[in-house]
Amino acid sequence: MRVIRGKVGVVAALVLAVALALSALAGLGARPTGVPADGPWAVQLTAPEGDWASCLDDPVVNAPVAGESTVTAVFVAEATEADVQRVLDCLSDAMTGGSVQVGTVEPVDA
């Protein structure tokens, strides 16, 4: 699994956290595996267990950012809703514990 660190990773993780918090407040948090209609998308794993890392090695996923108990990955700008669903299906099959949330993020300039 590729992991990035530094300013870009911290900003991406922060943007995703804010987006997920806002989506939960809007009532979207009840559908953790539902894919929002428009991207750019990001996925956050909380306390992931199992052999899930290869799911995030998909070419439509930018390098994941690992936190203390979370892993956050932003999809490439060209990713489609079907790409996101494919990664979510892989995670669903591979994870034996933890949770998955998908949301949208604001583009971050490097």
N, C-alpha and C positions, 0 to 999 in steps of 0.2 A: 504494500500500500504506500502510495506517495503521500508525504505530508509536507505542507509548507508552513513556514513560520515567518514572523516579522510583521511589518506594518500592513501589507495587503491581506494577510491571513486574519489578523486581528480585526481589521475593518470589515472583511467579508463576514466573519462570525458575528460581529456586533450588528451588522445590518440584518443578517438572518434572524438573530434573536429578536430584534425589534419587529421585524415583519411577522414572525410567528406569534409574538405577543399580540400584535394588532389583529391578526387573523383569528386568534382565540377570542379576543374581545368582540369580534364581529360575528361570532358564532361558527366560524369555520373550523375551530379546534375540535369539534365533534367528529370531523371526518379526517383523521390523521393520514389516511392513505389516499384521500381524494386529491386529484391533481387540479389546481386552479386552471382556468381556461387559458390564461395568457402568462407567458414567462417574462423575464428570465426566472427560472426555478432554482430552488435549493432544497436539499434534504438534510435533516438533522437526526442523528441517531443518539438516543440517550441510554446509557448503560448497555450498549450492545453486547450480546453474547452469541457464540456460534462462529461459523466460518463465513462471515459476511464480507470480509475485506475485498475479495475479488469482484464483488458486485460494483464497488466504487472504482475499479480499474477500467471501467467502460470508457471508450473514447469520448463520450458526450459529457463526461464528468471531469471538472477541473480537479486539481490535487486537493484532497480533503485536508481539513484543519482539525487536528485532534486537541481536545480540551481535557480537563480532569476526568469527566465522565461522559463527554459528548464527542461526537464526530460530526463535522459539518462539511458538506460539499456543495458547491455551486455548479450548475450545469453550464455548458458552453452556450453562447448566444444562439448558435444554430440548432440547438436541441429542439425536438418537437415534443408534443404531449405524449406521443407513442414512445419516444425514447425514455421519457421520465417514467412512464408506466412500466416499461421493460425493466428498468433498474429497481423500481419498487417491487415488482414481482420477484426479482432475484433476491432482494433483501427479505421479503416475506418467506421465501423458501429456505434461505440460509440462516436467518437469525433464530436462535433458540431462546432468547430472552431480550428484554429491553423494549424500547419503543421507537417508532419512526414517525417523523412529521415532515410534511412537504409544504412549501410555501413559495412565495415569490420574493425577489430581492431587487433593490435598485442597483443598476450597473455601477461598478466601482472602478475608477481610473487608477491604473497602477502608478 
